[in-house]
């Protein structure tokens, strides 16, 4: 119930979390464009100019840069929580 009364939170200049929009997932301010979707495009190697065009200029290069910076900071802050079993270092056998 408290969630229904939760207010939008600005995460940065361009990114907002609003419980009334996209189930509270981070979006770009004034849109329903998920930050995660844009970060997927960035991680796939898509040119930022192309991302801006695909979203019809509702996401700017500055907004993308902010999303990348925040994602980088979140990863640095929480990197110890991530470990894919297939990439865990094994001791070398002699």
ChimeraX attribute file (.defattr): number of C-alpha atoms within 10 A of each C-alpha:
attribute: neighborCount
match mode: 1-to-1
recipient: residues
	/A:1	5
	/A:2	5
	/A:3	9
	/A:4	8
	/A:5	9
	/A:6	12
	/A:7	11
	/A:8	13
	/A:9	13
	/A:10	15
	/A:11	16
	/A:12	14
	/A:13	11
	/A:14	19
	/A:15	23
	/A:16	22
	/A:17	20
	/A:18	18
	/A:19	17
	/A:20	14
	/A:21	17
	/A:22	14
	/A:23	9
	/A:24	15
	/A:25	16
	/A:26	22
	/A:27	24
	/A:28	24
	/A:29	20
	/A:30	12
	/A:31	13
	/A:32	13
	/A:33	19
	/A:34	17
	/A:35	21
	/A:36	14
	/A:37	11
	/A:38	23
	/A:39	18
	/A:40	11
	/A:41	14
	/A:42	16
	/A:43	10
	/A:44	9
	/A:45	9
	/A:46	13
	/A:47	11
	/A:48	18
	/A:49	11
	/A:50	12
	/A:51	20
	/A:52	17
	/A:53	13
	/A:54	11
	/A:55	12
	/A:56	10
	/A:57	12
	/A:58	16
	/A:59	22
	/A:60	18
	/A:61	13
	/A:62	12
	/A:63	20
	/A:64	21
	/A:65	14
	/A:66	17
	/A:67	24
	/A:68	17
	/A:69	12
	/A:70	15
	/A:71	15
	/A:72	13
	/A:73	12
	/A:74	11
	/A:75	13
	/A:76	10
	/A:77	10
	/A:78	10
	/A:79	11
	/A:80	8
	/A:81	7
	/A:82	8
	/A:83	9
	/A:84	6
	/A:85	7
	/A:86	7
	/A:87	7
	/A:88	8
	/A:89	7
	/A:90	7
	/A:91	6
	/A:92	5
	/A:93	4
	/A:94	3
